[in-house]
């Protein structure tokens, strides 16, 4: 493709029009119309740190972060270099010989994950990781029932969708995996009642992301773990969005001092460069795979290219103290958002979060939609949470600078003023 720098403005506009037309004809017409309505009809071209640049060279601060993918920032040079070196050697595995990069990454994950988590299976996405976690839980326990939370989100493949908690995504694909049940998040009596001797596992997000950035009581996850232990069920914690420094600690479960039997990871694990997911379990659980080591497999999962990206990512998170800094930045961000809440009390119902996983809840979903469009016009990218459209997420790359956070806050103030004026006009 010709370098974008050599294109005229008219040529760039034509390229955008052609791309949108291809979305309409060959890819996703609904998404194309949504982007045009939200004033986002441009082409993303390159990324750096907390910013993405479009084909016209316009700079956007990315406060969506690929739904939590860019924990070490966009295009971190160490991740890029590791991938480039591996690309020249062996991008994909033979699947018959030993894969050193996969082994190294599994060892490193065993060292940094909580509790007795030791064995990893690598895949390509969070949904795949959830599928594997569900399978091994059923295999190990010999049970079928799965308990999850209302308003949870674990992915959109059949098994992951079955344990997710919003009917709008599930109903068109019914019947889903049987013996899957949801209870209210944070409701211990409901959990106690649901977890009986037929339950294979309880799967929870430590903090609900798509549910609207919902943080449970401090003892909730500990009590759920105790309920599971009494019934012989396993506890699966989905750290796909909350893990790898997002909340100010390496894993969100550390805030609640609980270690799961199985953990799922993805999103930021590939360093924002390559798709990479994993599920990790305790040694005794993993024993069920020993008799038939190919009973669960993935052709492309754990390929050398993705694994070197994962190795570089874990090194960067530790050496650059990214989790600690994310916690500090999040504390500052939340403090400033609380001030905005006071100034715009008629619009903002709540501000909540931990680290750089932050939600702003508005009094109506339309306010969240209008704010998203106003922020896009001011070159800040956000989105509402999938299970709660009244909540706009602020989930930037963890490398975002304080100066960039100030830019986001300024854009938020201006956008809230604009939204407020629009609402007044409608009211008049």
LOTIVEX-142854 format. One line per 10 residues: number of its first residue (from 1); for each residue x, y, z of C-alpha. Coordinates in steps of 0.05 Angstrom, whole numbers. Layout:
% residues N
NUM = X,Y,Z; ...
//
This chain:
% residues 428
1 = 0,0,0; 25,70,-17; 51,110,43; -5,153,72; 42,212,76; 46,215,0; -30,217,-9; -69,282,-20; -127,300,25; -175,281,-30
11 = -142,213,-39; -146,201,36; -220,220,36; -232,172,-23; -196,117,15; -242,128,75; -303,126,30; -280,62,-3; -267,29,65; -335,48,92
21 = -367,22,28; -332,-45,38; -358,-48,109; -428,-36,82; -422,-88,26; -377,-142,55; -365,-135,130; -413,-103,180; -465,-53,153; -493,-39,222
31 = -425,-22,252; -410,23,192; -474,63,202; -461,68,277; -391,96,266; -416,147,216; -471,169,264; -420,177,320; -374,220,276; -322,165,274
41 = -320,156,198; -245,156,191; -192,102,186; -146,86,244; -75,85,217; -21,79,271; -14,79,347; 36,103,399; 30,100,474; -40,123,494
51 = -55,153,426; -82,129,359; -74,169,295; -122,167,237; -106,170,163; -108,246,164; -57,249,220; -108,269,273; -88,247,343; -139,213,389
61 = -128,196,462; -152,125,467; -193,119,531; -225,55,506; -159,19,496; -188,-38,455; -232,-56,515; -170,-64,558; -118,-91,509; -63,-38,511
71 = -37,-47,582; 34,-31,561; 12,22,511; 5,18,437; 66,-6,398; 112,-13,457; 181,-17,424; 204,-78,465; 142,-118,445; 149,-97,373
81 = 223,-116,372; 211,-184,404; 158,-200,352; 201,-176,294; 258,-221,316; 213,-282,324; 179,-267,257; 245,-280,222; 256,-346,258; 191,-384,267
91 = 123,-349,272; 80,-412,278; 93,-477,313; 98,-546,281; 53,-571,338; 98,-633,342; 164,-607,370; 176,-569,435; 159,-495,434; 208,-458,478
101 = 171,-392,477; 107,-425,501; 144,-461,557; 179,-397,579; 113,-359,581; 78,-414,621; 135,-413,672; 132,-338,679; 56,-339,688; 62,-392,742
111 = 110,-345,779; 66,-283,776; -5,-311,784; -35,-318,853; -40,-380,896; -23,-448,867; -38,-433,794; 15,-470,754; -5,-500,687; -26,-458,627
121 = -62,-471,562; -52,-417,509; -105,-396,459; -122,-335,418; -176,-298,456; -212,-288,522; -273,-327,498; -229,-386,480; -197,-383,549; -266,-385,582
131 = -286,-444,539; -225,-482,562; -235,-463,635; -307,-489,633; -285,-554,600; -230,-570,649; -276,-553,708; -329,-601,684; -277,-654,667; -243,-650,735
141 = -306,-649,778; -348,-695,736; -405,-646,746; -445,-604,695; -475,-543,729; -442,-475,722; -458,-413,762; -442,-342,741; -468,-272,755; -522,-230,726
151 = -494,-175,681; -429,-213,674; -391,-217,609; -345,-275,591; -346,-275,514; -392,-291,456; -374,-362,437; -428,-412,458; -399,-434,525; -374,-365,544
161 = -441,-334,523; -478,-386,564; -445,-363,628; -452,-289,610; -508,-250,642; -546,-207,592; -604,-236,553; -599,-188,494; -536,-225,471; -561,-294,490
171 = -633,-299,467; -621,-301,392; -575,-362,399; -616,-404,447; -614,-459,466; -545,-448,495; -502,-495,538; -549,-527,589; -541,-526,664; -516,-454,666
181 = -547,-407,718; -538,-335,739; -546,-302,807; -539,-228,826; -467,-205,831; -449,-192,904; -508,-231,932; -478,-283,978; -544,-315,1001; -563,-326,928
191 = -495,-356,913; -500,-402,974; -568,-426,951; -545,-437,879; -480,-476,892; -500,-547,907; -466,-615,899; -479,-614,823; -441,-550,810; -375,-557,772
201 = -353,-485,779; -371,-414,795; -343,-365,744; -338,-291,763; -303,-228,742; -268,-199,804; -296,-132,782; -352,-132,731; -328,-95,669; -385,-97,618
211 = -434,-97,676; -415,-25,689; -350,-27,729; -382,-59,790; -335,-71,849; -358,-123,900; -352,-118,976; -283,-134,1002; -302,-203,1029; -347,-225,971
221 = -297,-266,931; -268,-298,994; -337,-319,1015; -353,-347,946; -288,-386,949; -310,-415,1016; -378,-433,988; -344,-469,930; -298,-507,976; -355,-531,1019
231 = -392,-560,959; -331,-586,920; -341,-535,864; -284,-497,832; -275,-421,830; -258,-392,762; -238,-319,762; -242,-284,695; -184,-233,695; -187,-222,620
241 = -204,-148,630; -181,-137,701; -114,-172,699; -43,-151,682; -40,-86,720; -106,-55,701; -131,-44,772; -66,-23,804; -44,-94,821; -21,-148,774
251 = -88,-183,783; -152,-155,810; -162,-216,855; -102,-191,896; -144,-132,920; -192,-183,951; -138,-231,976; -166,-292,941; -134,-342,894; -178,-380,844
261 = -173,-452,824; -173,-431,751; -158,-363,720; -172,-337,650; -129,-284,616; -126,-250,548; -132,-177,523; -68,-145,549; -28,-210,551; -7,-201,478
271 = 22,-133,492; -29,-98,447; 7,-129,387; -18,-200,379; -79,-240,401; -62,-284,461; -106,-317,514; -95,-368,569; -128,-408,623; -86,-429,683
281 = -103,-480,736; -77,-514,798; -35,-578,788; -87,-628,813; -139,-601,765; -90,-605,706; -79,-679,719; -143,-696,681; -108,-676,616; -50,-724,627
291 = -84,-788,601; -102,-753,536; -58,-691,527; -93,-673,461; -164,-675,489; -163,-598,487; -120,-565,434; -112,-504,390; -78,-502,322; -55,-430,329
301 = -57,-420,404; 9,-411,439; 46,-397,374; 118,-371,383; 101,-302,355; 46,-289,406; 85,-320,463; 146,-274,454; 97,-216,456; 70,-244,522
311 = 139,-253,551; 159,-182,533; 94,-156,562; 104,-190,630; 175,-163,633; 152,-92,617; 96,-94,668; 145,-113,723; 205,-71,703; 167,-7,688
321 = 123,-17,750; 62,-7,707; 11,-37,756; 34,9,813; 33,70,768; -36,51,741; -62,51,812; -33,120,825; -59,149,759; -127,118,772
331 = -131,150,841; -116,218,811; -165,207,753; -222,186,800; -210,245,845; -217,293,787; -279,256,761; -311,263,830; -304,339,822; -338,334,754
341 = -394,294,786; -406,351,834; -407,402,778; -453,361,733; -497,328,785; -557,329,739; -521,286,688; -472,243,727; -502,193,775; -438,159,798
351 = -364,153,786; -329,89,807; -270,46,791; -203,20,813; -137,34,779; -150,52,706; -215,13,702; -265,69,712; -339,79,698; -381,142,696
361 = -455,126,704; -505,175,675; -579,186,690; -599,160,621; -567,118,566; -578,175,516; -532,219,557; -477,167,554; -486,162,478; -485,237,469
371 = -424,244,512; -388,190,472; -401,229,408; -380,296,439; -315,265,464; -301,235,395; -309,305,366; -256,328,416; -210,270,396; -221,226,458
381 = -246,154,446; -292,121,497; -351,73,495; -407,51,541; -404,-16,575; -440,-72,537; -486,-94,594; -501,-25,621; -508,29,567; -515,83,621
391 = -441,74,640; -384,103,598; -319,67,610; -252,102,617; -201,46,604; -139,77,573; -72,45,561; -38,40,628; 19,82,601; -25,144,593
401 = 11,205,620; -17,254,672; -16,307,618; -60,263,573; -107,250,632; -113,326,640; -130,331,565; -184,278,575; -212,316,635; -214,380,595
411 = -251,346,538; -299,315,588; -316,383,618; -329,413,550; -370,352,527; -412,352,590; -428,426,580; -448,411,508; -492,352,528; -525,393,583
421 = -541,448,533; -571,397,485; -616,369,540; -639,439,559; -657,454,487; -698,391,482; -731,408,548; -749,478,524
//
